[in-house]
Amino acid sequence: MVYKKIHLFLASIILLSGCDWFHPREAPKPEEQESAWEEPLSPSLVLSNLEQAFEDRNIINYSASLFSDFEFFGDLSDSLYVNPGSFNDWYYNVEVEVATKIFNTFSSIELYFSDSLKDSTSTEAHFYSTYTMNLESIDSSVVAKGLAYFHLTPDSMNRWSIVTWKDFRTDSILIDWGIVKALSR
């Protein structure tokens, strides 16, 4: 009997002190994904920001790397692997929508730019950069490899962004970024 009273007493203390049963609790604040971002005061910083934003799946930083009159062009040979017209009318809004779908589809993205050739002046820059991208989801993994051409210009505040992006296939076996993007459109 004493044993039951001790248990009842301990249970009462726990219930009375542990929680406020009659008031809703405050919801936890969502975790915000931080992403490295540098003010794009040079063309090379745009590519660094683009790479980091893609890996962090940060659409705000990704879209900030693109000029408002942005255009994307896929490799013509990729047309064999995607729906007809997939690369038509590919402007800023389409790019942001497609990147958002990719970010939501893959839980892990690794992107590596290498072998950049650049030509730049104070008003425009041209980059040719090979890339390798590894995309992982719960049920699949994708490797994309190719060559990207970026045409960049600065705005009135001297912040650079990508005006034109052309993607080229460099591997006969692996797909390129353009195919990944077109299949997500």
Secondary structure, DSSP 8 states (H G I E B T S, - for coil): -HHHHHHHHHHHHHHHHH--TTS------------------SHHHHHHHHHHHHHHT-HHHHHHTEEEEEEEE--GGGGGTS-TTTTTT-BHHHHHHHHHHHHHH-SEEEEEEEEEEEEE-SS-EEEEEEEEEEEE-SS-EEEEEEEEEEEEEE-TTS-EEEEEEEEEE--SSSB-HHHHHHHT-
